[in-house]
Amino acid sequence: MHPLTVLVEKSHLLHAYISMKLSSLAKSAWDHMKRSYWFLFQSNPFLPQLIYFILISFVGFLALKMLKPKNKMSSPKDLDLFFTSVSALTVSSMATVEMEVFSTTQLWVLIVLMLIGSEVFTSMLGLQFMKAKITRERSFDKIVKSNSDIESSNSTNFDGQKSNMHSSSAVIWPESHLIDSENLKHEAIRYLGYVVLGYIVVINASSFIFLSMYLSLVPEAGEILRSKGIQISTFSIFTAISSFGNCGFTPVNENMMIFKKNSALLLLIIPQILAGGTLFPSCLRFTVWLLKKITKKDGYNYILQYPSAIRYKHLLPHRQSVYLSLTVLGFIVGQTLLFCCLEWNSEVLQGMNPYQKIVGILFQSVNSRHAGESVVDISTLSSAILVLYTVMMYLPPYTSFLPINDDEKPLLEESRDERQAMFVDPLNFTIFNIVFEVISAYGNVGFSLGYSCKRLLNHNKFCKDASYGFVGKWSAEGKLILIFVMIFGRLKKFNMGGGKAWKLC
């Protein structure tokens, strides 16, 4: 063979070898990046959720800023728009501007933010990530096993025969059983993802339909919205999403106070609040049990028998679900009775008949546990009720009397400018009012004692009462602090043990 031909062939072989090595290195680097990504986000889920809430808050802010408000002359400031975006996404319903300032398109932005920021929705995303992780790990295990089988088939013992070290039936049966168990777990997680998605769609859709029907069939209620220029469909979907997400926002300035005599409307909203909030684990377990009875599939049975294996914090064991339901019921009944005893003849319930009072008080008691909608002016309630609401807002949503220890406490933030306001305006900027506002933000409830010009020591003719919360009168620094409080309050499950119950005694 000619020497030049040999040289060309060798150069081709060298080029092929180098290309193969570079391809192998690139694949190895890419696999390392993917493993690092999955390790970072799966080992510490706090980080991706923090990024999720920060990025979408900015996107919501940009959407609200680009869209035109109802009245161009009353366009909110950029900080207030960002505050509203964070408040909606973290389902906190803390307000620095009046809700009727926003146009219909801006209200739809808030609807989307409340939906994708709700705990049930974000937990569904967590299930999808969990399913993707298991699928990736199973694919990786198949590759490893395949490579191991190839190496095993190529290796021979000293007699030249293939090794039969793994051929024992005593090893094969446990491995087969383990594979079946993993397949069942993967199937259960997939089923649970579908259940939660269907749960979100069915409850929100049914709530929207019922609210729309009521507002259309009751002229008095529908007229209230028409007088404010708000469409029934917009109000219905906004209230349905807000109630299910336990956000507490409504498209009207007065929240639900203008509907305090519409008892049927309040009774329609109460189940929505409970289904998406404090009773979600119990409702979810009942839904899975019902599907197991109907479909007879093993995946649903696995979910009910091994909830801890699924690692979905909203899926509680049967006994704990029962305790949770009883605790929620006990809190609601206790608050209702105390409210009736202290406020039955107060000004906040004037003009209402006994039935309307009971339904209104029941609605208020349900909302104190992280929902935030209100039919009364919170600031006019007695001190005992306000202290009770402070405790209710502080408690995690899945608090129960089941004896599980958890001693974590949130940190309260306070702005320096607000300290100065405590001297200039001490009746509005009281320590209790500030603590109440911060705990409401941290609990993502949205209750606020508001700000009253009547409480000013020195009368100011330029002072104007507004329907938004007390934080609306805070400094820019104070609002920024409360933004962080709302975000970390939304992520407090990472330092409270998630769905673990608290020992109250």
Backbone torsions as a table, in degrees:
resi	resn	phi	psi	omega
1	MET	NA	142.8	-177.8
2	HIS	-67.0	138.2	-178.8
3	PRO	-57.5	-34.1	179.9
4	LEU	-66.9	-37.6	178.2
5	THR	-65.1	-41.8	178.2
6	VAL	-62.4	-39.4	179.7
7	LEU	-65.6	-40.3	178.5
8	VAL	-64.3	-43.0	179.6
9	GLU	-63.7	-40.4	179.0
10	LYS	-65.7	-38.1	178.1
11	SER	-65.4	-37.0	177.0
12	HIS	-65.2	-43.1	178.5
13	LEU	-63.7	-41.3	178.6
14	LEU	-63.4	-41.0	178.6
15	HIS	-63.9	-42.5	178.7
16	ALA	-64.1	-39.9	-179.8
17	TYR	-65.0	-44.1	179.3
18	ILE	-64.3	-42.4	178.5
19	SER	-61.2	-41.8	179.4
20	MET	-63.8	-42.1	179.8
21	LYS	-65.7	-43.8	178.9
22	LEU	-63.1	-41.5	178.0
23	SER	-62.7	-39.9	178.8
24	SER	-65.8	-41.6	178.7
25	LEU	-65.3	-41.4	179.5
26	ALA	-63.8	-42.5	178.8
27	LYS	-64.8	-40.4	178.9
28	SER	-64.2	-41.2	178.5
29	ALA	-65.4	-41.6	179.4
30	TRP	-64.5	-42.1	177.9
31	ASP	-63.7	-38.3	178.4
32	HIS	-64.7	-40.5	178.1
33	MET	-64.1	-42.8	179.9
34	LYS	-64.7	-42.6	178.5
35	ARG	-63.8	-38.9	178.4
36	SER	-65.1	-40.9	179.5
37	TYR	-62.5	-48.7	-178.3
38	TRP	-65.9	-37.9	178.6
39	PHE	-64.5	-42.1	-178.3
40	LEU	-63.3	-44.9	-173.2
41	PHE	-88.2	-23.7	179.2
42	GLN	-89.1	-33.0	-179.2
43	SER	-77.7	-24.1	-179.7
44	ASN	-135.1	79.2	-175.8
45	PRO	-66.3	-12.2	178.1
46	PHE	-62.0	-41.0	-176.0
47	LEU	-62.6	-51.2	179.6
48	PRO	-62.7	-35.2	179.2
49	GLN	-70.8	-35.6	175.8
50	LEU	-62.8	-45.4	177.4
51	ILE	-62.6	-40.0	179.0
52	TYR	-57.0	-49.8	-176.4
53	PHE	-71.2	-36.0	-179.5
54	ILE	-69.2	-47.7	-177.4
55	LEU	-64.4	-45.9	-177.7
56	ILE	-70.0	-29.8	175.4
57	SER	-61.3	-42.1	177.8
58	PHE	-67.4	-39.7	177.5
59	VAL	-63.0	-43.6	177.1
60	GLY	-62.1	-39.9	177.4
61	PHE	-61.7	-45.5	179.9
62	LEU	-63.4	-39.0	178.2
63	ALA	-64.7	-44.2	178.7
64	LEU	-64.5	-35.4	-178.4
65	LYS	-71.7	-38.3	-177.9
66	MET	-73.2	-31.7	-178.9
67	LEU	-81.8	148.4	-176.3
68	LYS	-84.7	138.6	175.5
69	PRO	-76.0	178.0	178.6
70	LYS	-60.6	-45.9	-178.4
71	ASN	-122.8	116.5	-177.9
72	LYS	-61.1	-26.9	-178.2
73	MET	-72.5	-21.4	-178.1
74	SER	-111.8	33.4	-179.5
75	SER	-66.4	127.7	-178.6
76	PRO	-65.6	157.9	175.7
77	LYS	-71.7	161.2	-177.9
78	ASP	-59.8	-42.1	-179.8
79	LEU	-62.7	-39.6	178.9
80	ASP	-67.3	-36.0	177.0
81	LEU	-66.3	-42.5	178.1
82	PHE	-65.9	-40.4	177.5
83	PHE	-60.1	-43.9	179.9
84	THR	-65.1	-39.2	178.0
85	SER	-62.2	-46.2	178.0
86	VAL	-63.6	-42.5	-177.8
87	SER	-63.1	-40.5	179.4
88	ALA	-70.6	-42.9	-177.3
89	LEU	-68.2	-36.2	178.8
90	THR	-88.5	9.0	-179.0
91	VAL	47.2	48.6	-178.5
92	SER	-100.0	-28.9	-178.9
93	SER	56.2	28.0	170.7
94	MET	-77.7	131.0	-172.2
95	ALA	-122.2	138.6	174.2
96	THR	-116.2	-5.2	175.6
97	VAL	-137.3	161.4	178.4
98	GLU	-75.6	140.4	-173.3
99	MET	-66.9	-30.0	-177.8
100	GLU	-74.3	-1.0	173.2
101	VAL	-70.9	-30.1	-174.3
102	PHE	-79.4	142.7	176.4
103	SER	-78.5	173.6	-179.7
104	THR	-61.4	-41.5	179.5
105	THR	-65.7	-37.0	176.7
106	GLN	-68.1	-35.5	176.2
107	LEU	-62.8	-35.3	178.2
108	TRP	-68.4	-32.2	173.6
109	VAL	-62.4	-44.0	178.7
110	LEU	-64.8	-35.5	177.6
111	ILE	-60.6	-46.2	179.5
112	VAL	-63.9	-42.7	179.9
113	LEU	-62.2	-43.5	179.7
114	MET	-65.0	-36.2	-179.2
115	LEU	-68.2	-52.2	-175.3
116	ILE	-77.8	-9.5	177.0
117	GLY	-98.6	-7.8	-178.4
118	SER	-67.7	152.4	-176.5
119	GLU	-62.7	-39.4	-178.6
120	VAL	-65.7	-41.3	-179.0
121	PHE	-67.0	-47.2	-179.7
122	THR	-65.3	-32.0	177.0
123	SER	-69.0	-32.1	176.2
124	MET	-65.5	-39.8	175.6
125	LEU	-61.8	-37.8	177.0
126	GLY	-61.2	-38.0	177.1
127	LEU	-64.4	-38.6	179.4
128	GLN	-66.1	-40.6	176.5
129	PHE	-64.1	-39.6	179.7
130	MET	-64.1	-42.6	179.0
131	LYS	-64.4	-41.7	178.6
132	ALA	-64.0	-37.8	179.4
133	LYS	-64.4	-45.0	-179.7
134	ILE	-64.8	-40.7	177.7
135	THR	-61.2	-41.6	179.7
136	ARG	-66.1	-43.3	-179.6
137	GLU	-65.5	-37.9	179.2
138	ARG	-67.3	-38.3	177.0
139	SER	-64.7	-41.2	179.3
140	PHE	-64.8	-40.8	179.6
141	ASP	-64.6	-36.5	178.7
142	LYS	-64.2	-41.3	179.0
143	ILE	-63.7	-45.5	179.4
144	VAL	-61.3	-43.7	-179.6
145	LYS	-65.0	-39.8	179.1
146	SER	-63.3	-44.6	177.7
147	ASN	-64.0	-37.9	179.0
148	SER	-65.2	-39.5	179.2
149	ASP	-65.1	-39.0	179.3
150	ILE	-64.5	-45.6	179.3
151	GLU	-63.3	-38.5	-179.4
152	SER	-66.0	-38.5	-178.9
153	SER	-70.3	-26.8	-179.6
154	ASN	-85.8	-16.4	-178.3
155	SER	-90.1	141.3	179.0
156	THR	-128.3	156.0	176.6
157	ASN	-82.2	-176.7	-173.1
158	PHE	-67.6	-17.1	176.2
159	ASP	-87.9	-1.6	-179.1
160	GLY	87.1	6.7	179.4
161	GLN	-98.9	153.9	179.4
162	LYS	-68.8	144.2	178.8
163	SER	-72.3	136.9	178.8
164	ASN	-114.2	32.2	-175.3
165	MET	-62.1	-32.2	-176.4
166	HIS	-101.5	15.4	-175.5
167	SER	-90.8	-3.9	-177.8
168	SER	-67.0	134.1	179.0
169	SER	-66.3	-23.1	178.9
170	ALA	-66.2	-22.7	178.6
171	VAL	-93.3	-36.3	-174.8
172	ILE	-65.8	-42.5	-174.9
173	TRP	-64.1	-46.9	176.8
174	PRO	-60.3	-38.1	180.0
175	GLU	-64.8	-41.8	178.8
176	SER	-64.1	-40.8	178.6
177	HIS	-63.9	-39.0	179.3
178	LEU	-64.9	-40.3	178.8
179	ILE	-63.2	-42.6	178.7
180	ASP	-61.6	-40.6	179.5
181	SER	-64.5	-42.3	178.9
182	GLU	-65.9	-39.3	177.4
183	ASN	-62.7	-40.8	179.5
184	LEU	-66.6	-38.8	177.6
185	LYS	-64.2	-43.7	178.6
186	HIS	-62.7	-40.2	178.0
187	GLU	-65.2	-39.6	179.7
188	ALA	-64.4	-41.9	178.5
189	ILE	-64.4	-39.2	178.1
190	ARG	-64.2	-43.8	177.3
191	TYR	-61.1	-44.1	-177.7
192	LEU	-63.4	-36.8	176.0
193	GLY	-60.4	-42.9	177.4
194	TYR	-66.1	-38.7	-179.5
195	VAL	-62.8	-47.2	-178.7
196	VAL	-65.0	-41.0	177.5
197	LEU	-61.6	-47.0	177.7
198	GLY	-63.4	-35.9	177.8
199	TYR	-60.0	-46.0	179.6
200	ILE	-62.5	-47.8	-175.8
201	VAL	-65.7	-47.9	-175.0
202	VAL	-64.8	-46.8	-176.0
203	ILE	-68.6	-43.3	179.6
204	ASN	-67.9	-40.1	179.3
205	ALA	-65.8	-44.6	179.9
206	SER	-65.8	-39.0	177.8
207	SER	-63.7	-42.7	177.7
208	PHE	-59.4	-43.5	-179.0
209	ILE	-64.4	-47.1	-177.9
210	PHE	-65.4	-42.0	179.3
211	LEU	-65.7	-40.8	178.7
212	SER	-63.9	-42.0	179.4
213	MET	-63.2	-44.4	-178.9
214	TYR	-63.0	-47.8	-177.4
215	LEU	-67.2	-27.5	177.8
216	SER	-79.7	-33.8	-176.0
217	LEU	-88.1	-19.3	179.2
218	VAL	-106.3	100.9	-174.1
219	PRO	-57.8	-36.3	-177.2
220	GLU	-61.3	-45.0	-179.4
221	ALA	-69.9	-41.8	179.3
222	GLY	-64.8	-34.2	-179.6
223	GLU	-66.1	-34.1	177.9
224	ILE	-58.5	-43.7	-179.7
225	LEU	-71.1	-40.9	179.8
226	ARG	-62.6	-36.8	179.4
227	SER	-66.0	-22.8	179.2
228	LYS	-97.5	-0.4	179.3
229	GLY	73.7	28.0	-179.8
230	ILE	-110.5	127.9	179.9
231	GLN	-71.7	146.3	-179.9
232	ILE	-61.7	-41.6	-179.4
233	SER	-63.5	-41.4	179.1
234	THR	-64.7	-44.9	179.0
235	PHE	-62.8	-40.2	-175.8
236	SER	-66.8	-48.3	-179.0
237	ILE	-69.6	-36.0	178.5
238	PHE	-63.1	-48.1	-177.8
239	THR	-68.9	-36.5	179.2
240	ALA	-64.0	-48.4	-179.7
241	ILE	-65.6	-42.6	-178.8
242	SER	-64.4	-42.5	-178.4
243	SER	-68.8	-43.0	179.7
244	PHE	-65.3	-37.4	178.3
245	GLY	-81.3	-0.6	-176.9
246	ASN	56.0	41.2	-179.6
247	CYS	-84.8	-54.3	178.3
248	GLY	102.1	-5.8	175.4
249	PHE	-74.1	145.5	166.8
250	THR	-134.3	158.7	-176.1
251	PRO	-74.0	-2.9	-177.2
252	VAL	-110.6	154.3	-176.8
253	ASN	-64.4	-34.4	-173.3
254	GLU	-85.1	9.0	-174.9
255	ASN	56.3	-126.5	-179.2
256	MET	-101.8	9.6	-178.6
257	MET	-64.5	-31.4	-179.9
258	ILE	-73.8	-10.9	178.6
259	PHE	-113.4	21.0	-174.8
260	LYS	-66.8	-20.9	177.6
261	LYS	-92.9	-7.1	177.7
262	ASN	-90.7	76.6	-172.7
263	SER	-61.2	-37.5	-179.6
264	ALA	-63.7	-37.5	178.0
265	LEU	-63.9	-42.7	179.1
266	LEU	-64.9	-39.1	179.4
267	LEU	-67.6	-27.4	175.7
268	LEU	-72.2	-30.8	-176.4
269	ILE	-82.6	-31.3	-176.4
270	ILE	-55.8	-49.1	178.5
271	PRO	-61.2	-34.0	178.4
272	GLN	-62.0	-43.0	179.8
273	ILE	-64.1	-45.0	-178.5
274	LEU	-69.0	-39.6	-177.6
275	ALA	-66.0	-31.3	179.7
276	GLY	-98.8	0.9	-175.9
277	GLY	-125.9	-112.9	-170.0
278	THR	-65.7	-25.4	-179.3
279	LEU	-102.5	10.9	-179.3
280	PHE	-59.4	-45.2	178.9
281	PRO	-59.6	-40.9	-179.7
282	SER	-67.5	-43.1	178.8
283	CYS	-65.5	-38.8	179.4
284	LEU	-64.5	-44.8	179.8
285	ARG	-63.5	-40.0	178.1
286	PHE	-64.3	-39.4	178.9
287	THR	-62.7	-44.3	178.4
288	VAL	-64.0	-41.7	178.3
289	TRP	-60.9	-42.0	179.8
290	LEU	-64.7	-41.9	179.2
291	LEU	-67.0	-34.2	177.4
292	LYS	-64.5	-41.1	179.1
293	LYS	-65.2	-35.1	-176.3
294	ILE	-80.4	-46.7	-172.8
295	THR	-91.5	-23.8	-177.6
296	LYS	62.6	24.8	-177.0
297	LYS	-87.1	143.9	-177.1
298	ASP	-67.6	-28.1	-178.8
299	GLY	-60.0	-42.3	178.4
300	TYR	-68.4	-36.3	177.6
301	ASN	-65.4	-37.5	177.5
302	TYR	-63.7	-40.3	179.3
303	ILE	-60.2	-42.9	-177.2
304	LEU	-73.8	-35.6	-175.6
305	GLN	-83.1	-31.3	-176.0
306	TYR	-129.0	62.4	-178.5
307	PRO	-63.5	-32.0	-179.7
308	SER	-69.1	-29.1	179.6
309	ALA	-69.3	-27.6	179.5
310	ILE	-71.9	-29.4	179.8
311	ARG	61.0	41.6	174.5
312	TYR	-111.4	111.8	-166.7
313	LYS	-64.6	-19.9	179.0
314	HIS	-85.4	-6.7	179.0
315	LEU	-95.1	103.6	-175.9
316	LEU	-102.6	154.1	174.2
317	PRO	-61.8	163.8	-175.7
318	HIS	-57.8	-48.3	-176.6
319	ARG	-62.7	-42.2	-179.2
320	GLN	-69.2	-33.4	176.8
321	SER	-64.4	-39.2	177.8
322	VAL	-65.1	-45.5	177.9
323	TYR	-60.0	-41.6	179.7
324	LEU	-61.7	-45.7	-179.9
325	SER	-61.5	-43.6	179.5
326	LEU	-65.7	-37.3	179.5
327	THR	-66.8	-44.8	178.3
328	VAL	-60.1	-45.6	178.6
329	LEU	-62.2	-41.7	179.9
330	GLY	-63.8	-42.4	178.0
331	PHE	-61.8	-43.3	-178.6
332	ILE	-65.1	-46.2	-179.6
333	VAL	-64.8	-44.0	-179.9
334	GLY	-62.0	-44.2	178.3
335	GLN	-64.8	-41.1	-179.1
336	THR	-62.5	-44.5	-179.8
337	LEU	-64.5	-43.7	179.6
338	LEU	-65.0	-40.5	178.6
339	PHE	-63.1	-42.8	179.2
340	CYS	-62.5	-40.1	-178.4
341	CYS	-67.7	-37.5	-172.7
342	LEU	-95.9	-26.8	-170.3
343	GLU	-123.4	9.1	-173.1
344	TRP	-59.5	-40.2	-178.5
345	ASN	-104.5	17.0	-178.4
346	SER	-79.6	169.9	-178.3
347	GLU	-64.5	-30.4	-175.5
348	VAL	-64.9	-21.9	-178.7
349	LEU	-109.9	11.5	-179.8
350	GLN	-65.8	144.7	179.5
351	GLY	84.4	2.4	-179.5
352	MET	-110.9	140.0	176.6
353	ASN	-79.1	169.5	-175.9
354	PRO	-54.3	-42.1	-180.0
355	TYR	-63.3	-44.9	178.9
356	GLN	-63.4	-37.1	178.2
357	LYS	-63.6	-46.5	-178.0
358	ILE	-62.6	-45.1	180.0
359	VAL	-65.5	-41.3	178.9
360	GLY	-63.2	-41.6	178.4
361	ILE	-67.0	-41.0	176.9
362	LEU	-61.2	-44.0	178.4
363	PHE	-61.1	-41.8	179.8
364	GLN	-66.4	-38.2	-179.1
365	SER	-68.2	-38.8	177.9
366	VAL	-65.2	-37.7	-175.3
367	ASN	-76.4	-18.2	-178.6
368	SER	-67.6	-20.6	178.3
369	ARG	-92.1	67.9	167.9
370	HIS	82.0	4.7	179.5
371	ALA	-93.8	-54.8	169.5
372	GLY	95.3	-3.2	174.4
373	GLU	-75.5	152.7	-172.7
374	SER	-145.4	142.3	175.6
375	VAL	-109.6	1.5	179.2
376	VAL	-134.0	164.3	174.2
377	ASP	-80.3	108.6	-174.7
378	ILE	-56.6	-35.8	-174.2
379	SER	-67.5	-18.5	-177.7
380	THR	-91.8	-2.2	-178.6
381	LEU	-76.4	160.6	-179.3
382	SER	-68.2	160.2	-178.2
383	SER	-61.7	-36.4	-179.6
384	ALA	-62.6	-41.5	179.0
385	ILE	-67.0	-40.5	-179.6
386	LEU	-65.0	-40.0	176.7
387	VAL	-64.8	-41.2	177.7
388	LEU	-61.3	-43.9	178.8
389	TYR	-64.6	-35.4	177.1
390	THR	-61.1	-42.4	178.2
391	VAL	-66.0	-43.5	-179.0
392	MET	-63.2	-38.7	179.4
393	MET	-69.7	-31.8	-177.4
394	TYR	-73.0	-35.7	-176.9
395	LEU	-66.5	139.5	175.8
396	PRO	-61.5	155.6	-175.7
397	PRO	-61.7	-29.4	-176.4
398	TYR	-103.6	30.6	174.8
399	THR	-62.8	134.7	175.6
400	SER	-146.0	172.5	-179.8
401	PHE	-84.6	4.6	175.8
402	LEU	-66.6	127.1	-171.8
403	PRO	-74.5	84.7	173.8
404	ILE	-123.8	128.0	-174.5
405	ASN	-78.8	140.3	173.6
406	ASP	-164.1	108.6	-173.3
407	ASP	-107.9	17.2	-177.6
408	GLU	-71.1	139.0	178.9
409	LYS	-127.5	142.8	178.8
410	PRO	-77.7	156.5	176.0
411	LEU	-92.7	140.1	178.5
412	LEU	-100.1	134.4	-179.2
413	GLU	-106.1	151.5	-179.1
414	GLU	-145.2	135.7	-177.5
415	SER	-90.0	145.1	179.7
416	ARG	-65.0	-38.6	179.6
417	ASP	-65.6	-34.4	177.3
418	GLU	-66.2	-30.0	175.7
419	ARG	-64.1	-40.5	178.3
420	GLN	-65.4	-38.0	179.5
421	ALA	-65.8	-24.8	178.7
422	MET	-64.0	-26.1	177.8
423	PHE	-86.7	-37.5	-177.6
424	VAL	-77.0	-39.5	-175.7
425	ASP	-130.9	67.1	-170.4
426	PRO	-69.3	-22.2	-178.1
427	LEU	-79.0	-28.2	175.1
428	ASN	-90.1	-46.1	-177.7
429	PHE	-91.7	60.6	174.7
430	THR	-82.9	160.3	178.8
431	ILE	-60.7	-41.3	-178.8
432	PHE	-64.4	-42.6	-179.9
433	ASN	-61.0	-41.4	179.5
434	ILE	-67.8	-45.1	178.6
435	VAL	-62.0	-41.9	178.8
436	PHE	-59.1	-44.3	-178.7
437	GLU	-66.1	-42.4	-178.7
438	VAL	-67.5	-43.9	179.0
439	ILE	-65.7	-37.5	176.3
440	SER	-62.0	-39.5	178.0
441	ALA	-69.8	-43.2	-179.2
442	TYR	-66.5	-36.0	177.3
443	GLY	-81.8	-2.0	-178.6
444	ASN	54.8	42.9	-178.5
445	VAL	-95.0	-55.7	179.3
446	GLY	103.0	-4.3	175.2
447	PHE	-64.5	144.0	179.4
448	SER	-147.4	143.5	177.2
449	LEU	-82.0	-7.3	176.2
450	GLY	71.6	-175.6	179.4
451	TYR	-130.9	130.6	-177.3
452	SER	-120.6	127.8	176.1
453	CYS	-66.7	-22.7	-179.9
454	LYS	-68.7	-21.0	-178.2
455	ARG	-88.7	1.3	176.8
456	LEU	-68.4	134.5	177.5
457	LEU	-69.0	-40.2	176.4
458	ASN	-108.5	116.1	-175.5
459	HIS	-60.4	134.0	178.9
460	ASN	-123.9	113.6	-176.2
461	LYS	-68.3	-18.5	179.8
462	PHE	-87.1	-8.7	179.1
463	CYS	-71.4	135.7	-178.1
464	LYS	-131.9	126.3	176.4
465	ASP	-69.1	142.6	-179.7
466	ALA	-133.9	160.2	-176.2
467	SER	-83.5	-12.7	-180.0
468	TYR	-75.7	175.0	-170.8
469	GLY	-76.6	175.4	-179.3
470	PHE	-59.4	-33.3	-178.1
471	VAL	-64.2	-20.7	177.6
472	GLY	-61.8	-21.6	178.7
473	LYS	-96.7	2.0	-179.7
474	TRP	-78.8	164.2	176.7
475	SER	-71.7	168.9	178.2
476	ALA	-60.2	-39.3	178.9
477	GLU	-64.7	-40.7	178.7
478	GLY	-63.7	-39.2	178.3
479	LYS	-66.0	-39.9	178.7
480	LEU	-63.0	-40.5	178.0
481	ILE	-61.9	-42.2	-179.0
482	LEU	-69.5	-27.8	173.9
483	ILE	-60.5	-47.7	177.9
484	PHE	-64.9	-36.8	178.6
485	VAL	-62.7	-41.8	179.4
486	MET	-65.1	-43.2	-178.6
487	ILE	-64.3	-49.1	-178.9
488	PHE	-73.2	-25.6	172.1
489	GLY	-66.3	-37.2	177.6
490	ARG	-66.4	-26.1	-179.3
491	LEU	-103.7	17.4	-176.1
492	LYS	-67.0	-13.9	178.8
493	LYS	-61.4	-22.4	-178.4
494	PHE	-77.6	-14.3	176.4
495	ASN	-120.8	12.9	177.2
496	MET	-122.6	8.6	179.0
497	GLY	77.7	19.0	174.9
498	GLY	61.5	-117.8	-175.3
499	GLY	-82.6	3.5	179.7
500	LYS	-63.3	140.8	178.5
501	ALA	-81.2	162.2	178.6
502	TRP	-103.2	146.8	173.1
503	LYS	-89.3	116.6	-174.0
504	LEU	-92.4	-7.7	-178.0
505	CYS	-110.6	NA	NA
